[in-house]
């Protein structure tokens, strides 16, 4: 019986994927080393995702408006 359904992904050292995973691990390790509550970690992740989604929506709206203006000409 496995306690966790773990997927281990090893990337080529110093590849972009390897760096991304390293940065994510360091950030998570910092939260865990500081004994931050799981709810705080979750809220921080959701906050980051929400900020990113809002920026993407703003960019889409701007591009959509520009496309409308170009087609209207």
C-alpha positions as CSV (number, residue, x, y, z in Angstrom):
1,X,0.0,0.0,0.0
2,X,1.5,3.3,-1.1
3,X,1.0,6.2,1.3
4,X,1.2,8.7,-1.5
5,X,0.7,8.6,-5.3
6,X,4.0,10.3,-6.0
7,X,5.1,11.3,-9.5
8,X,8.8,12.1,-9.6
9,X,9.9,14.2,-12.5
10,X,13.6,14.6,-13.0
11,X,14.7,17.2,-15.5
12,X,18.0,17.7,-17.3
13,X,20.2,19.7,-14.9
14,X,20.2,23.4,-15.6
15,X,17.3,23.2,-18.1
16,X,14.5,25.7,-17.9
17,X,12.3,23.0,-16.4
18,X,14.9,22.1,-13.8
19,X,15.2,25.8,-12.7
20,X,11.4,26.2,-12.5
21,X,11.1,23.2,-10.3
22,X,14.1,24.3,-8.1
23,X,12.5,27.8,-7.6
24,X,9.2,26.3,-6.7
25,X,10.8,23.8,-4.3
26,X,12.8,26.6,-2.6
27,X,9.6,28.7,-2.2
28,X,7.7,25.8,-0.7
29,X,10.6,24.8,1.5
30,X,10.7,28.4,2.9
31,X,7.0,28.2,3.8
32,X,7.4,24.8,5.4
33,X,10.6,25.8,7.2
34,X,8.8,28.8,8.7
35,X,5.9,26.6,9.8
36,X,3.4,28.5,7.9
37,X,-0.1,27.1,8.2
38,X,-1.4,25.2,5.2
39,X,-4.4,27.6,4.9
40,X,-1.9,30.5,4.5
41,X,0.1,28.7,1.8
42,X,-3.2,27.9,0.0
43,X,-4.4,31.5,0.2
44,X,-1.0,32.8,-1.1
45,X,-1.1,30.4,-4.0
46,X,-4.7,31.4,-4.9
47,X,-3.8,35.1,-4.5
48,X,-0.9,34.7,-7.0
49,X,-3.1,32.9,-9.5
50,X,-5.9,35.5,-9.1
51,X,-3.5,38.3,-9.7
52,X,-2.1,36.6,-12.8
53,X,-5.6,35.9,-14.1
54,X,-6.6,39.5,-13.6
55,X,-3.6,40.8,-15.6
56,X,-4.3,38.3,-18.4
57,X,-8.0,39.5,-18.5
58,X,-6.9,43.1,-18.7
59,X,-4.5,42.3,-21.5
60,X,-7.1,40.4,-23.4
61,X,-9.6,43.3,-23.0
62,X,-7.1,45.7,-24.3
63,X,-6.2,43.5,-27.3
64,X,-9.9,42.8,-28.0
65,X,-10.6,46.6,-28.0
66,X,-7.7,47.2,-30.3
67,X,-8.8,44.5,-32.7
68,X,-12.3,46.0,-32.7
69,X,-10.9,49.4,-33.5
70,X,-8.8,48.0,-36.4
71,X,-11.7,46.1,-37.9
72,X,-14.0,49.1,-37.6
73,X,-11.7,51.2,-39.8
